């Protein structure tokens, strides 16, 4: 299936390819709401995907992978001394992704691991890692803060409340799948 890259780096079927597909295949891929006006969930998914793509662009501009950016952001947000298991659960990244990102950043001299205490090692930033956070992560955090500050208090509270509610209801629904 040919995919076309959109302006946000997301992939979608080209219209020509969609039209050339055999009708049974098209019908199998078609969502019932596709024939109607775009639904709210489609709009939500589109916006969510575009936001994720924008964070990817920020990672690329910073010269790092998405997982490296997320880990450094988490270290900035929570402070040093967290463990890989905290990173895995906080960011919903696989153990392999976290291990390889940490090994790469360790090799680049951005962070180091403490001696093992039990089965865990804590992660600390080197001076180079602190500079990367100051130069690459803090500007992103400031941008996010400025966006939230441009909203009214009621808008910020509604955004957090509704996103939290969506997450909670999705978690509960997924448990019943």
ZIVENDA-V162202 format. One record per pair of residues at least 12 apart in sequence whose ideal C-beta (glycine too) atoms are under 10 Angstrom apart, sorted by the first residue. I is the first residue (numbers start at 1). J is the second residue. D is the distance in whole Angstrom. If there is no record, write none. Layout:
i: {I I}
j: {J J}
d: {D D}
This chain:
i: {1 1 1 1 1 1 1 2 2 2 2 2 3 4 4 6 6 6 7 7 8 8 8 8 8 8 8 8 8 9 9 9 9 9 9 9 9 10 10 10 10 10 10 13 13 18 44 52 55 55 55 55 55 56 58 58 58 58 58 58 59 59 59 59 61 61 61 62 62 62 62 62 62 63 63 64 64 64 64 64 64 64 64 65 65 65 65 65 66 66 66 66 67 67 67 67 67 67 67 67 67 67 67 68 68 68 68 68 68 68 68 68 68 69 69 69 69 69 70 70 70 70 70 70 70 70 70 71 71 71 71 71 71 71 71 71 71 71 71 71 72 72 72 72 72 72 72 72 72 72 72 73 73 73 73 73 73 73 73 74 74 74 74 74 74 74 75 75 75 75 75 75 75 75 75 75 75 76 76 76 76 76 76 76 76 76 76 77 77 77 78 79 80 80 80 80 80 80 80 80 81 81 81 81 81 82 82 82 82 83 83 83 83 83 83 83 83 83 84 84 84 84 84 84 84 84 84 85 85 85 86 86 86 86 87 87 87 87 98 102 102 105 105 105 105 105 105 106 106 106 108 108 108 108 109 109 109 109 110 110 110 110 110 110 110 110 110 111 111 111 111 111 111 111 111 112 112 112 112 148}
j: {13 14 17 18 21 25 29 14 16 17 18 20 17 16 17 49 50 53 50 53 46 49 50 51 52 53 54 56 57 49 50 52 53 54 56 57 60 46 49 50 52 53 56 26 29 30 166 66 69 70 73 140 144 69 73 136 137 139 140 143 72 73 136 140 136 139 140 132 135 136 137 139 140 132 136 101 104 105 108 110 132 136 137 97 100 101 104 105 91 93 97 101 87 91 93 94 97 98 100 101 102 104 105 97 100 101 102 104 105 108 110 132 136 101 132 136 137 140 87 90 91 92 93 97 98 101 137 84 87 90 91 93 97 98 101 102 105 110 111 123 101 105 110 111 125 129 132 133 136 137 140 91 133 136 137 138 140 141 144 86 87 90 91 93 123 137 87 105 110 111 123 124 125 129 130 133 137 125 130 132 133 134 136 137 138 140 141 90 137 141 90 125 111 114 122 123 124 125 129 130 114 122 123 124 125 120 122 123 124 113 114 117 118 119 120 121 122 123 98 99 101 102 113 120 121 122 123 98 119 120 98 120 122 123 99 101 102 123 123 121 123 123 125 126 128 129 132 123 126 129 126 128 129 132 126 127 128 129 125 126 127 128 129 130 131 132 133 123 124 125 126 128 129 130 132 124 125 126 129 160}
d: {7 9 7 9 8 9 9 6 8 5 10 10 8 10 8 9 9 8 9 9 9 7 5 9 9 4 7 9 8 10 9 9 5 9 6 7 9 9 6 7 9 6 10 10 8 10 8 9 7 8 9 8 10 9 10 9 10 9 6 9 10 10 9 9 8 10 9 8 8 4 8 9 8 9 8 9 9 8 9 9 8 7 10 9 9 7 8 10 10 9 9 9 9 8 6 9 5 7 8 4 9 9 10 10 10 5 9 7 6 9 8 9 10 9 10 8 7 8 8 9 5 10 7 10 9 8 10 9 6 9 7 8 9 7 6 7 7 10 9 8 9 8 8 9 8 7 6 6 7 5 10 9 8 9 5 10 7 7 10 8 6 6 6 10 10 10 9 10 10 8 7 9 6 8 10 7 8 9 9 10 5 9 10 5 7 9 7 9 9 8 8 10 9 10 8 7 5 6 9 9 8 5 7 7 10 10 7 6 9 9 9 9 10 9 4 7 6 7 5 7 10 7 9 7 7 9 7 9 9 7 10 9 9 9 10 9 8 8 10 9 7 9 9 9 10 7 9 9 9 10 9 8 9 9 6 9 5 8 7 6 10 6 4 9 9 6 9 6 6 5 6 9 5 10 10 6 8 6 9 9}
